[in-house]
Amino acid sequence: MTQSIIVQVGQCGNQIGSQFWVNALKEHANFDDKGIFTESIASFFRNVDAKNKKNLSVTTPASKIHRLRARAVLIDMEEGVLNSLIKSDVGELFTSTQLIQDVSGAGNNWATGYHFYGKQFSEKILDSIRKEAELCDCLQSFFVLHSMGGGTGSGMGTRTLSLLADHYPEIFRFVVPVYPSVDDDVITSPYNATLAMGQISEHGNCVLPVENQALAAICERLSTPKVDTIRHTVTETKEKAFNRMNSFVAKVIMDITASARFDGAINVDINEISMNLVPFPRANYLVPGVAPLQSPKMPQQRHLDAIFSDVFSPTHQLCRVDLRKGVF
């Protein structure tokens, strides 16, 4: 069984990553209620013996889950998000060697993240990734999660991607960049996204772009609004809305890797996605679409032909692209 390492960069990347690990644990709990360390969960987790601190292989007969450790590297130039993640329910999945952080932040500047912090933390990033790679039996791919509008996400994210391309050229690199919306309040976000795109096109094997506006529209359709019975108004905190959006992106990553982690008639190697859908190295942007979208507002049963039609519908795409013209 192959393994993948999740590289979370910046506030957005780490918030999506946090939801990803929650979804991964929930998926395993639904799949296996006996607490067995199976091949499916081994793709993203290590099973560590609490007594002798050794990793337990899935080949061990009826290997029980002792203590799970995520196959991940967490990078942020501010303390807040990583500190909150470590104190959360999934904080025990990580060790100090997987955390790379600073206190001042990149100031929403791609150049600061890429050139200043990128140069300063390059060796530490490579050392942390190397330690995670050495704990894999068969490392297959990296998933890099980051935003395109922030300084750390765009700058450190693309710097990390270039380091992976230089030091692990044979390992596939899947990039999940989150693009800013039109009404983004960070004035430098369009420049950060433009500068970061050149690096992603050059060093990413497969790019799954996510647009904030398209993602928000999908999540709004799926949401069940909370009605204030006294004021007769619909209320929802901004934090819950962002959590729902992050969880949806995390679910997309889980769905993409499901065919490689579970046996089935359509079981495929995850690298076949890139091999079959990327005709040229720089034509590596795929438009992710999700179907069926399940919510209390929508019918639960859909025919197979309707599901295929929904995937190509703009209302089901995470990036608003006119597929007939191939432009944003």
Phi and psi restraints in degrees (value plus and minus 20) as a CYANA .aco file:
   2 THR   PHI    -111.1   -71.1
   2 THR   PSI     142.1   182.1
   3 GLN   PHI    -146.3  -106.3
   3 GLN   PSI     137.8   177.8
   4 SER   PHI    -150.2  -110.2
   4 SER   PSI     127.6   167.6
   5 ILE   PHI    -132.0   -92.0
   5 ILE   PSI     109.6   149.6
   6 ILE   PHI    -113.5   -73.5
   6 ILE   PSI     103.5   143.5
   7 VAL   PHI    -129.8   -89.8
   7 VAL   PSI      91.3   131.3
   8 GLN   PHI    -122.8   -82.8
   8 GLN   PSI     102.7   142.7
   9 VAL   PHI    -145.5  -105.5
   9 VAL   PSI     110.4   150.4
  10 GLY   PHI      59.0    99.0
  10 GLY   PSI     157.8   197.8
  11 GLN   PHI     -81.9   -41.9
  11 GLN   PSI     -69.6   -29.6
  12 CYS   PHI     -83.2   -43.2
  12 CYS   PSI     -67.2   -27.2
  13 GLY   PHI     -80.8   -40.8
  13 GLY   PSI     -60.1   -20.1
  14 ASN   PHI     -94.5   -54.5
  14 ASN   PSI     -51.7   -11.7
  15 GLN   PHI     -89.9   -49.9
  15 GLN   PSI     -60.2   -20.2
  16 ILE   PHI     -85.2   -45.2
  16 ILE   PSI     -62.8   -22.8
  17 GLY   PHI     -80.9   -40.9
  17 GLY   PSI     -59.1   -19.1
  18 SER   PHI     -79.7   -39.7
  18 SER   PSI     -64.2   -24.2
  19 GLN   PHI     -88.0   -48.0
  19 GLN   PSI     -52.2   -12.2
  20 PHE   PHI     -81.4   -41.4
  20 PHE   PSI     -65.3   -25.3
  21 TRP   PHI     -88.4   -48.4
  21 TRP   PSI     -53.7   -13.7
  22 VAL   PHI     -83.6   -43.6
  22 VAL   PSI     -65.9   -25.9
  23 ASN   PHI     -84.4   -44.4
  23 ASN   PSI     -58.1   -18.1
  24 ALA   PHI     -84.5   -44.5
  24 ALA   PSI     -60.8   -20.8
  25 LEU   PHI     -88.8   -48.8
  25 LEU   PSI     -59.9   -19.9
  26 LYS   PHI     -83.9   -43.9
  26 LYS   PSI     -60.7   -20.7
  27 GLU   PHI     -81.2   -41.2
  27 GLU   PSI     -64.2   -24.2
  28 HIS   PHI     -87.0   -47.0
  28 HIS   PSI     -56.9   -16.9
  29 ALA   PHI     -83.5   -43.5
  29 ALA   PSI     -56.0   -16.0
  30 ASN   PHI     -94.3   -54.3
  30 ASN   PSI     -51.0   -11.0
  31 PHE   PHI    -101.8   -61.8
  31 PHE   PSI     -56.5   -16.5
  32 ASP   PHI    -161.5  -121.5
  32 ASP   PSI      89.5   129.5
  33 ASP   PHI    -115.0   -75.0
  33 ASP   PSI     -11.5    28.5
  34 LYS   PHI    -120.0   -80.0
  34 LYS   PSI     -22.3    17.7
  35 GLY   PHI      52.0    92.0
  35 GLY   PSI      13.1    53.1
  36 ILE   PHI    -113.0   -73.0
  36 ILE   PSI     118.4   158.4
  37 PHE   PHI    -102.0   -62.0
  37 PHE   PSI      77.6   117.6
  38 THR   PHI    -115.2   -75.2
  38 THR   PSI     152.1   192.1
  39 GLU   PHI     -86.1   -46.1
  39 GLU   PSI     -51.8   -11.8
  40 SER   PHI     -84.5   -44.5
  40 SER   PSI     -62.1   -22.1
  41 ILE   PHI     -99.1   -59.1
  41 ILE   PSI     -42.3    -2.3
  42 ALA   PHI     -89.4   -49.4
  42 ALA   PSI     -35.1     4.9
  43 SER   PHI     -83.7   -43.7
  43 SER   PSI     -52.5   -12.5
  44 PHE   PHI    -141.5  -101.5
  44 PHE   PSI     -25.9    14.1
  45 PHE   PHI    -151.1  -111.1
  45 PHE   PSI     134.4   174.4
  46 ARG   PHI    -128.2   -88.2
  46 ARG   PSI     127.0   167.0
  47 ASN   PHI    -125.6   -85.6
  47 ASN   PSI      91.9   131.9
  48 VAL   PHI    -128.6   -88.6
  48 VAL   PSI     109.1   149.1
  49 ASP   PHI     -90.8   -50.8
  49 ASP   PSI     103.2   143.2
  50 ALA   PHI     -86.2   -46.2
  50 ALA   PSI     -43.5    -3.5
  51 LYS   PHI    -102.7   -62.7
  51 LYS   PSI     -76.0   -36.0
  52 ASN   PHI    -122.9   -82.9
  52 ASN   PSI     -14.4    25.6
  53 LYS   PHI      41.7    81.7
  53 LYS   PSI       0.9    40.9
  54 LYS   PHI    -113.9   -73.9
  54 LYS   PSI     130.0   170.0
  55 ASN   PHI     -98.2   -58.2
  55 ASN   PSI     115.3   155.3
  56 LEU   PHI    -120.5   -80.5
  56 LEU   PSI     111.3   151.3
  57 SER   PHI    -104.1   -64.1
  57 SER   PSI     137.7   177.7
  58 VAL   PHI     -90.8   -50.8
  58 VAL   PSI     -35.9     4.1
  59 THR   PHI     -95.4   -55.4
  59 THR   PSI     -34.9     5.1
  60 THR   PHI     -84.3   -44.3
  60 THR   PSI     105.8   145.8
  61 PRO   PHI     -75.8   -35.8
  61 PRO   PSI     104.9   144.9
  62 ALA   PHI      29.4    69.4
  62 ALA   PSI      28.1    68.1
  63 SER   PHI     -87.6   -47.6
  63 SER   PSI      97.4   137.4
  64 LYS   PHI    -100.4   -60.4
  64 LYS   PSI     133.0   173.0
  65 ILE   PHI     -95.6   -55.6
  65 ILE   PSI     100.6   140.6
  66 HIS   PHI    -116.3   -76.3
  66 HIS   PSI     -87.5   -47.5
  67 ARG   PHI    -165.2  -125.2
  67 ARG   PSI     102.4   142.4
  68 LEU   PHI    -107.1   -67.1
  68 LEU   PSI     119.1   159.1
  69 ARG   PHI    -145.9  -105.9
  69 ARG   PSI     114.0   154.0
  70 ALA   PHI     -96.3   -56.3
  70 ALA   PSI     123.8   163.8
  71 ARG   PHI    -106.3   -66.3
  71 ARG   PSI      66.4   106.4
  72 ALA   PHI    -173.2  -133.2
  72 ALA   PSI     138.3   178.3
  73 VAL   PHI    -150.7  -110.7
  73 VAL   PSI     107.1   147.1
  74 LEU   PHI    -131.7   -91.7
  74 LEU   PSI     103.4   143.4
  75 ILE   PHI    -146.9  -106.9
  75 ILE   PSI     109.5   149.5
  76 ASP   PHI    -180.5  -140.5
  76 ASP   PSI     120.8   160.8
  77 MET   PHI    -112.3   -72.3
  77 MET   PSI      -9.3    30.7
  78 GLU   PHI    -149.1  -109.1
  78 GLU   PSI     132.0   172.0
  79 GLU   PHI    -103.2   -63.2
  79 GLU   PSI     -47.8    -7.8
  80 GLY   PHI     -76.1   -36.1
  80 GLY   PSI     -73.1   -33.1
  81 VAL   PHI     -86.9   -46.9
  81 VAL   PSI     -64.5   -24.5
  82 LEU   PHI     -86.7   -46.7
  82 LEU   PSI     -57.9   -17.9
  83 ASN   PHI     -83.8   -43.8
  83 ASN   PSI     -59.9   -19.9
  84 SER   PHI     -86.9   -46.9
  84 SER   PSI     -57.7   -17.7
  85 LEU   PHI     -86.2   -46.2
  85 LEU   PSI     -62.8   -22.8
  86 ILE   PHI     -84.8   -44.8
  86 ILE   PSI     -51.7   -11.7
  87 LYS   PHI    -104.5   -64.5
  87 LYS   PSI     -25.9    14.1
  88 SER   PHI    -101.4   -61.4
  88 SER   PSI    -196.5  -156.5
  89 ASP   PHI     -86.2   -46.2
  89 ASP   PSI     -44.9    -4.9
  90 VAL   PHI    -118.2   -78.2
  90 VAL   PSI     -11.8    28.2
  91 GLY   PHI     -81.9   -41.9
  91 GLY   PSI     -49.4    -9.4
  92 GLU   PHI     -92.2   -52.2
  92 GLU   PSI     -27.9    12.1
  93 LEU   PHI     -96.4   -56.4
  93 LEU   PSI     -32.4     7.6
  94 PHE   PHI    -139.8   -99.8
  94 PHE   PSI     133.5   173.5
  95 THR   PHI    -135.9   -95.9
  95 THR   PSI     149.6   189.6
  96 SER   PHI     -85.1   -45.1
  96 SER   PSI     -47.5    -7.5
  97 THR   PHI     -91.0   -51.0
  97 THR   PSI     -35.0     5.0
  98 GLN   PHI    -112.1   -72.1
  98 GLN   PSI     -26.5    13.5
  99 LEU   PHI    -123.8   -83.8
  99 LEU   PSI     109.0   149.0
 100 ILE   PHI    -148.0  -108.0
 100 ILE   PSI      93.5   133.5
 101 GLN   PHI    -167.7  -127.7
 101 GLN   PSI     142.8   182.8
 102 ASP   PHI    -157.6  -117.6
 102 ASP   PSI    -192.3  -152.3
 103 VAL   PHI    -136.9   -96.9
 103 VAL   PSI     -41.9    -1.9
 104 SER   PHI    -112.5   -72.5
 104 SER   PSI     -45.4    -5.4
 105 GLY   PHI      62.9   102.9
 105 GLY   PSI     148.6   188.6
 106 ALA   PHI    -116.8   -76.8
 106 ALA   PSI     -18.0    22.0
 107 GLY   PHI      41.5    81.5
 107 GLY   PSI      14.1    54.1
 108 ASN   PHI      34.6    74.6
 108 ASN   PSI      17.8    57.8
 109 ASN   PHI    -148.0  -108.0
 109 ASN   PSI      96.3   136.3
 110 TRP   PHI     -79.0   -39.0
 110 TRP   PSI     -62.6   -22.6
 111 ALA   PHI     -83.5   -43.5
 111 ALA   PSI     -58.6   -18.6
 112 THR   PHI     -83.6   -43.6
 112 THR   PSI     -64.0   -24.0
 113 GLY   PHI     -88.2   -48.2
 113 GLY   PSI     -62.4   -22.4
 114 TYR   PHI     -97.7   -57.7
 114 TYR   PSI     -70.8   -30.8
 115 HIS   PHI    -109.1   -69.1
 115 HIS   PSI     -65.3   -25.3
 116 PHE   PHI     -97.5   -57.5
 116 PHE   PSI     -84.7   -44.7
 117 TYR   PHI     -90.8   -50.8
 117 TYR   PSI     -52.9   -12.9
 118 GLY   PHI     -79.9   -39.9
 118 GLY   PSI     -64.4   -24.4
 119 LYS   PHI     -89.2   -49.2
 119 LYS   PSI     -59.3   -19.3
 120 GLN   PHI     -87.6   -47.6
 120 GLN   PSI     -56.7   -16.7
 121 PHE   PHI    -127.6   -87.6
 121 PHE   PSI     -10.7    29.3
 122 SER   PHI     -78.3   -38.3
 122 SER   PSI     -68.9   -28.9
 123 GLU   PHI     -84.2   -44.2
 123 GLU   PSI     -59.2   -19.2
 124 LYS   PHI     -87.8   -47.8
 124 LYS   PSI     -58.8   -18.8
 125 ILE   PHI     -84.2   -44.2
 125 ILE   PSI     -67.0   -27.0
 126 LEU   PHI     -83.0   -43.0
 126 LEU   PSI     -57.6   -17.6
 127 ASP   PHI     -86.2   -46.2
 127 ASP   PSI     -61.8   -21.8
 128 SER   PHI     -86.6   -46.6
 128 SER   PSI     -61.9   -21.9
 129 ILE   PHI     -85.8   -45.8
 129 ILE   PSI     -60.2   -20.2
 130 ARG   PHI     -81.0   -41.0
 130 ARG   PSI     -62.4   -22.4
 131 LYS   PHI     -83.0   -43.0
 131 LYS   PSI     -60.2   -20.2
 132 GLU   PHI     -88.9   -48.9
 132 GLU   PSI     -58.5   -18.5
 133 ALA   PHI     -86.0   -46.0
 133 ALA   PSI     -56.8   -16.8
 134 GLU   PHI     -87.4   -47.4
 134 GLU   PSI     -41.4    -1.4
 135 LEU   PHI    -109.1   -69.1
 135 LEU   PSI     -18.0    22.0
 136 CYS   PHI    -116.5   -76.5
 136 CYS   PSI     119.4   159.4
 137 ASP   PHI     -94.9   -54.9
 137 ASP   PSI     -59.1   -19.1
 138 CYS   PHI    -169.6  -129.6
 138 CYS   PSI      66.8   106.8
 139 LEU   PHI     -90.7   -50.7
 139 LEU   PSI     103.6   143.6
 140 GLN   PHI    -127.5   -87.5
 140 GLN   PSI     -58.4   -18.4
 141 SER   PHI    -177.9  -137.9
 141 SER   PSI     139.7   179.7
 142 PHE   PHI    -131.8   -91.8
 142 PHE   PSI     122.0   162.0
 143 PHE   PHI    -135.3   -95.3
 143 PHE   PSI      96.8   136.8
 144 VAL   PHI    -124.1   -84.1
 144 VAL   PSI      97.0   137.0
 145 LEU   PHI    -129.3   -89.3
 145 LEU   PSI     103.8   143.8
 146 HIS   PHI    -184.1  -144.1
 146 HIS   PSI     144.9   184.9
 147 SER   PHI    -112.9   -72.9
 147 SER   PSI     144.7   184.7
 148 MET   PHI    -125.3   -85.3
 148 MET   PSI     -31.6     8.4
 149 GLY   PHI    -115.9   -75.9
 149 GLY   PSI     -49.4    -9.4
 150 GLY   PHI    -102.9   -62.9
 150 GLY   PSI     143.2   183.2
 151 GLY   PHI     -92.1   -52.1
 151 GLY   PSI     -65.4   -25.4
 152 THR   PHI     -89.5   -49.5
 152 THR   PSI     -65.5   -25.5
 153 GLY   PHI     -82.3   -42.3
 153 GLY   PSI     -70.3   -30.3
 154 SER   PHI     -94.1   -54.1
 154 SER   PSI     -63.7   -23.7
 155 GLY   PHI     -96.3   -56.3
 155 GLY   PSI     -80.0   -40.0
 156 MET   PHI     -86.9   -46.9
 156 MET   PSI     -52.5   -12.5
 157 GLY   PHI     -82.8   -42.8
 157 GLY   PSI     -67.4   -27.4
 158 THR   PHI     -93.6   -53.6
 158 THR   PSI     -50.6   -10.6
 159 ARG   PHI     -84.9   -44.9
 159 ARG   PSI     -63.3   -23.3
 160 THR   PHI     -82.7   -42.7
 160 THR   PSI     -59.8   -19.8
 161 LEU   PHI     -82.2   -42.2
 161 LEU   PSI     -61.7   -21.7
 162 SER   PHI     -86.9   -46.9
 162 SER   PSI     -54.5   -14.5
 163 LEU   PHI     -85.1   -45.1
 163 LEU   PSI     -60.3   -20.3
 164 LEU   PHI     -83.8   -43.8
 164 LEU   PSI     -60.7   -20.7
 165 ALA   PHI     -84.9   -44.9
 165 ALA   PSI     -55.8   -15.8
 166 ASP   PHI     -96.7   -56.7
 166 ASP   PSI     -59.7   -19.7
 167 HIS   PHI    -120.4   -80.4
 167 HIS   PSI     -38.8     1.2
 168 TYR   PHI    -152.8  -112.8
 168 TYR   PSI      41.9    81.9
 169 PRO   PHI     -86.6   -46.6
 169 PRO   PSI     -43.3    -3.3
 170 GLU   PHI    -107.4   -67.4
 170 GLU   PSI     -30.4     9.6
 171 ILE   PHI    -114.5   -74.5
 171 ILE   PSI     109.3   149.3
 172 PHE   PHI     -86.4   -46.4
 172 PHE   PSI     122.8   162.8
 173 ARG   PHI    -139.8   -99.8
 173 ARG   PSI      90.3   130.3
 174 PHE   PHI    -119.1   -79.1
 174 PHE   PSI     107.7   147.7
 175 VAL   PHI    -134.1   -94.1
 175 VAL   PSI     111.0   151.0
 176 VAL   PHI    -138.8   -98.8
 176 VAL   PSI      66.3   106.3
 177 PRO   PHI    -110.6   -70.6
 177 PRO   PSI     120.0   160.0
 178 VAL   PHI    -124.7   -84.7
 178 VAL   PSI      96.3   136.3
 179 TYR   PHI    -106.7   -66.7
 179 TYR   PSI     124.5   164.5
 180 PRO   PHI     -90.5   -50.5
 180 PRO   PSI     135.9   175.9
 181 SER   PHI    -103.9   -63.9
 181 SER   PSI     150.9   190.9
 182 VAL   PHI     -83.3   -43.3
 182 VAL   PSI     -57.1   -17.1
 183 ASP   PHI    -113.9   -73.9
 183 ASP   PSI       7.0    47.0
 184 ASP   PHI     -81.7   -41.7
 184 ASP   PSI     114.6   154.6
 185 ASP   PHI    -105.2   -65.2
 185 ASP   PSI     -22.4    17.6
 186 VAL   PHI    -110.9   -70.9
 186 VAL   PSI      93.7   133.7
 187 ILE   PHI     -89.2   -49.2
 187 ILE   PSI     -43.2    -3.2
 188 THR   PHI    -109.6   -69.6
 188 THR   PSI     -22.7    17.3
 189 SER   PHI     -80.9   -40.9
 189 SER   PSI     -58.9   -18.9
 190 PRO   PHI     -82.9   -42.9
 190 PRO   PSI     -57.9   -17.9
 191 TYR   PHI     -88.8   -48.8
 191 TYR   PSI     -62.4   -22.4
 192 ASN   PHI     -80.3   -40.3
 192 ASN   PSI     -63.8   -23.8
 193 ALA   PHI     -85.1   -45.1
 193 ALA   PSI     -60.6   -20.6
 194 THR   PHI     -85.0   -45.0
 194 THR   PSI     -64.5   -24.5
 195 LEU   PHI     -87.3   -47.3
 195 LEU   PSI     -56.4   -16.4
 196 ALA   PHI     -91.6   -51.6
 196 ALA   PSI     -51.3   -11.3
 197 MET   PHI     -82.1   -42.1
 197 MET   PSI     -54.8   -14.8
 198 GLY   PHI     -81.6   -41.6
 198 GLY   PSI     -60.9   -20.9
 199 GLN   PHI     -89.8   -49.8
 199 GLN   PSI     -59.2   -19.2
 200 ILE   PHI     -86.0   -46.0
 200 ILE   PSI     -63.0   -23.0
 201 SER   PHI     -82.4   -42.4
 201 SER   PSI     -52.5   -12.5
 202 GLU   PHI    -101.0   -61.0
 202 GLU   PSI     -60.0   -20.0
 203 HIS   PHI    -131.8   -91.8
 203 HIS   PSI     -32.0     8.0
 204 GLY   PHI    -109.5   -69.5
 204 GLY   PSI     115.2   155.2
 205 ASN   PHI     -96.6   -56.6
 205 ASN   PSI     -55.7   -15.7
 206 CYS   PHI    -169.5  -129.5
 206 CYS   PSI     105.8   145.8
 207 VAL   PHI    -134.4   -94.4
 207 VAL   PSI     107.5   147.5
 208 LEU   PHI    -134.5   -94.5
 208 LEU   PSI      64.8   104.8
 209 PRO   PHI     -91.0   -51.0
 209 PRO   PSI     121.3   161.3
 210 VAL   PHI    -143.0  -103.0
 210 VAL   PSI     107.0   147.0
 211 GLU   PHI    -123.8   -83.8
 211 GLU   PSI     111.9   151.9
 212 ASN   PHI     -78.0   -38.0
 212 ASN   PSI     -62.4   -22.4
 213 GLN   PHI     -86.2   -46.2
 213 GLN   PSI     -65.3   -25.3
 214 ALA   PHI     -84.0   -44.0
 214 ALA   PSI     -60.2   -20.2
 215 LEU   PHI     -85.4   -45.4
 215 LEU   PSI     -62.5   -22.5
 216 ALA   PHI     -84.2   -44.2
 216 ALA   PSI     -57.5   -17.5
 217 ALA   PHI     -85.7   -45.7
 217 ALA   PSI     -60.9   -20.9
 218 ILE   PHI     -85.9   -45.9
 218 ILE   PSI     -66.1   -26.1
 219 CYS   PHI     -85.1   -45.1
 219 CYS   PSI     -53.4   -13.4
 220 GLU   PHI     -86.1   -46.1
 220 GLU   PSI     -57.2   -17.2
 221 ARG   PHI     -88.6   -48.6
 221 ARG   PSI     -52.4   -12.4
 222 LEU   PHI    -105.0   -65.0
 222 LEU   PSI     -35.2     4.8
 223 SER   PHI     -96.2   -56.2
 223 SER   PSI     134.0   174.0
 224 THR   PHI    -130.6   -90.6
 224 THR   PSI      80.2   120.2
 225 PRO   PHI     -80.5   -40.5
 225 PRO   PSI     124.8   164.8
 226 LYS   PHI    -111.5   -71.5
 226 LYS   PSI     100.6   140.6
 227 VAL   PHI    -116.4   -76.4
 227 VAL   PSI     107.5   147.5
 228 ASP   PHI     -99.7   -59.7
 228 ASP   PSI      89.1   129.1
 229 THR   PHI     -89.3   -49.3
 229 THR   PSI     -40.5    -0.5
 230 ILE   PHI    -102.2   -62.2
 230 ILE   PSI     -69.7   -29.7
 231 ARG   PHI    -112.1   -72.1
 231 ARG   PSI     -29.3    10.7
 232 HIS   PHI      37.6    77.6
 232 HIS   PSI      24.5    64.5
 233 THR   PHI    -145.2  -105.2
 233 THR   PSI     137.3   177.3
 234 VAL   PHI    -112.4   -72.4
 234 VAL   PSI     104.7   144.7
 235 THR   PHI    -145.2  -105.2
 235 THR   PSI     124.4   164.4
 236 GLU   PHI    -180.3  -140.3
 236 GLU   PSI     111.2   151.2
 237 THR   PHI     -92.5   -52.5
 237 THR   PSI     133.1   173.1
 238 LYS   PHI     -84.2   -44.2
 238 LYS   PSI     -54.2   -14.2
 239 GLU   PHI     -83.7   -43.7
 239 GLU   PSI     -63.5   -23.5
 240 LYS   PHI     -85.9   -45.9
 240 LYS   PSI     -56.0   -16.0
 241 ALA   PHI     -83.5   -43.5
 241 ALA   PSI     -63.6   -23.6
 242 PHE   PHI     -87.5   -47.5
 242 PHE   PSI     -58.6   -18.6
 243 ASN   PHI     -81.3   -41.3
 243 ASN   PSI     -59.2   -19.2
 244 ARG   PHI     -87.0   -47.0
 244 ARG   PSI     -59.5   -19.5
 245 MET   PHI     -85.6   -45.6
 245 MET   PSI     -64.2   -24.2
 246 ASN   PHI     -83.4   -43.4
 246 ASN   PSI     -59.7   -19.7
 247 SER   PHI     -85.6   -45.6
 247 SER   PSI     -54.8   -14.8
 248 PHE   PHI     -87.7   -47.7
 248 PHE   PSI     -63.0   -23.0
 249 VAL   PHI     -82.9   -42.9
 249 VAL   PSI     -61.9   -21.9
 250 ALA   PHI     -81.6   -41.6
 250 ALA   PSI     -58.1   -18.1
 251 LYS   PHI     -85.4   -45.4
 251 LYS   PSI     -56.3   -16.3
 252 VAL   PHI     -80.9   -40.9
 252 VAL   PSI     -62.5   -22.5
 253 ILE   PHI     -84.2   -44.2
 253 ILE   PSI     -61.4   -21.4
 254 MET   PHI     -81.7   -41.7
 254 MET   PSI     -61.9   -21.9
 255 ASP   PHI     -86.9   -46.9
 255 ASP   PSI     -58.4   -18.4
 256 ILE   PHI     -82.9   -42.9
 256 ILE   PSI     -58.7   -18.7
 257 THR   PHI    -109.1   -69.1
 257 THR   PSI     -24.6    15.4
 258 ALA   PHI     -81.2   -41.2
 258 ALA   PSI     -60.9   -20.9
 259 SER   PHI     -86.1   -46.1
 259 SER   PSI     -42.3    -2.3
 260 ALA   PHI    -109.8   -69.8
 260 ALA   PSI     -40.5    -0.5
 261 ARG   PHI    -116.8   -76.8
 261 ARG   PSI     -41.8    -1.8
 262 PHE   PHI    -142.2  -102.2
 262 PHE   PSI     126.9   166.9
 263 ASP   PHI     -93.9   -53.9
 263 ASP   PSI     128.4   168.4
 264 GLY   PHI     154.3   194.3
 264 GLY   PSI     155.5   195.5
 265 ALA   PHI     -86.4   -46.4
 265 ALA   PSI     -50.5   -10.5
 266 ILE   PHI    -127.5   -87.5
 266 ILE   PSI       9.3    49.3
 267 ASN   PHI     -84.5   -44.5
 267 ASN   PSI     103.2   143.2
 268 VAL   PHI    -154.6  -114.6
 268 VAL   PSI     134.9   174.9
 269 ASP   PHI     -91.8   -51.8
 269 ASP   PSI     118.4   158.4
 270 ILE   PHI     -83.3   -43.3
 270 ILE   PSI     -48.6    -8.6
 271 ASN   PHI     -90.6   -50.6
 271 ASN   PSI     -36.6     3.4
 272 GLU   PHI     -86.6   -46.6
 272 GLU   PSI     -42.6    -2.6
 273 ILE   PHI     -79.9   -39.9
 273 ILE   PSI     -67.9   -27.9
 274 SER   PHI     -91.5   -51.5
 274 SER   PSI     -60.2   -20.2
 275 MET   PHI     -84.9   -44.9
 275 MET   PSI     -55.0   -15.0
 276 ASN   PHI    -110.8   -70.8
 276 ASN   PSI     -44.5    -4.5
 277 LEU   PHI    -131.4   -91.4
 277 LEU   PSI     -29.3    10.7
 278 VAL   PHI    -129.5   -89.5
 278 VAL   PSI      80.5   120.5
 279 PRO   PHI     -93.2   -53.2
 279 PRO   PSI     -53.9   -13.9
 280 PHE   PHI    -153.7  -113.7
 280 PHE   PSI     132.7   172.7
 281 PRO   PHI     -73.9   -33.9
 281 PRO   PSI     -59.0   -19.0
 282 ARG   PHI    -111.9   -71.9
 282 ARG   PSI     -27.8    12.2
 283 ALA   PHI    -113.9   -73.9
 283 ALA   PSI      41.3    81.3
 284 ASN   PHI    -131.7   -91.7
 284 ASN   PSI      -4.3    35.7
 285 TYR   PHI    -114.8   -74.8
 285 TYR   PSI     101.3   141.3
 286 LEU   PHI    -128.3   -88.3
 286 LEU   PSI     128.5   168.5
 287 VAL   PHI    -117.9   -77.9
 287 VAL   PSI      87.2   127.2
 288 PRO   PHI     -94.7   -54.7
 288 PRO   PSI     113.3   153.3
 289 GLY   PHI    -151.2  -111.2
 289 GLY   PSI     127.5   167.5
 290 VAL   PHI    -144.2  -104.2
 290 VAL   PSI     108.8   148.8
 291 ALA   PHI    -175.6  -135.6
 291 ALA   PSI     123.4   163.4
 292 PRO   PHI    -101.0   -61.0
 292 PRO   PSI     133.6   173.6
 293 LEU   PHI    -113.4   -73.4
 293 LEU   PSI      94.8   134.8
 294 GLN   PHI    -119.7   -79.7
 294 GLN   PSI     108.6   148.6
 295 SER   PHI    -179.8  -139.8
 295 SER   PSI     144.5   184.5
 296 PRO   PHI     -80.5   -40.5
 296 PRO   PSI     -41.5    -1.5
 297 LYS   PHI    -101.2   -61.2
 297 LYS   PSI     -38.8     1.2
 298 MET   PHI    -134.4   -94.4
 298 MET   PSI     134.3   174.3
 299 PRO   PHI     -83.8   -43.8
 299 PRO   PSI     119.4   159.4
 300 GLN   PHI     -98.2   -58.2
 300 GLN   PSI     -45.5    -5.5
 301 GLN   PHI    -127.0   -87.0
 301 GLN   PSI     109.5   149.5
 302 ARG   PHI    -153.4  -113.4
 302 ARG   PSI     120.7   160.7
 303 HIS   PHI     -92.9   -52.9
 303 HIS   PSI     136.6   176.6
 304 LEU   PHI     -82.3   -42.3
 304 LEU   PSI     -60.2   -20.2
 305 ASP   PHI     -86.4   -46.4
 305 ASP   PSI     -53.3   -13.3
 306 ALA   PHI     -89.2   -49.2
 306 ALA   PSI     -55.5   -15.5
 307 ILE   PHI     -84.8   -44.8
 307 ILE   PSI     -63.5   -23.5
 308 PHE   PHI     -82.9   -42.9
 308 PHE   PSI     -58.6   -18.6
 309 SER   PHI     -86.2   -46.2
 309 SER   PSI     -57.7   -17.7
 310 ASP   PHI     -85.1   -45.1
 310 ASP   PSI     -55.0   -15.0
 311 VAL   PHI     -78.9   -38.9
 311 VAL   PSI     -55.9   -15.9
 312 PHE   PHI    -110.2   -70.2
 312 PHE   PSI     -17.0    23.0
 313 SER   PHI    -103.1   -63.1
 313 SER   PSI     119.4   159.4
 314 PRO   PHI     -79.5   -39.5
 314 PRO   PSI     -45.8    -5.8
 315 THR   PHI     -94.8   -54.8
 315 THR   PSI     -30.8     9.2
 316 HIS   PHI    -131.5   -91.5
 316 HIS   PSI     -16.2    23.8
 317 GLN   PHI    -116.6   -76.6
 317 GLN   PSI     123.1   163.1
 318 LEU   PHI    -105.2   -65.2
 318 LEU   PSI     -20.3    19.7
 319 CYS   PHI    -164.1  -124.1
 319 CYS   PSI     102.4   142.4
 320 ARG   PHI     -95.8   -55.8
 320 ARG   PSI      80.8   120.8
 321 VAL   PHI    -151.7  -111.7
 321 VAL   PSI     117.7   157.7
 322 ASP   PHI    -102.6   -62.6
 322 ASP   PSI      80.9   120.9
 323 LEU   PHI     -84.5   -44.5
 323 LEU   PSI     -43.2    -3.2
 324 ARG   PHI     -91.6   -51.6
 324 ARG   PSI     -47.3    -7.3
 325 LYS   PHI    -130.2   -90.2
 325 LYS   PSI     -39.4     0.6
 326 GLY   PHI      51.5    91.5
 326 GLY   PSI       8.6    48.6
 327 VAL   PHI    -147.5  -107.5
 327 VAL   PSI     137.6   177.6
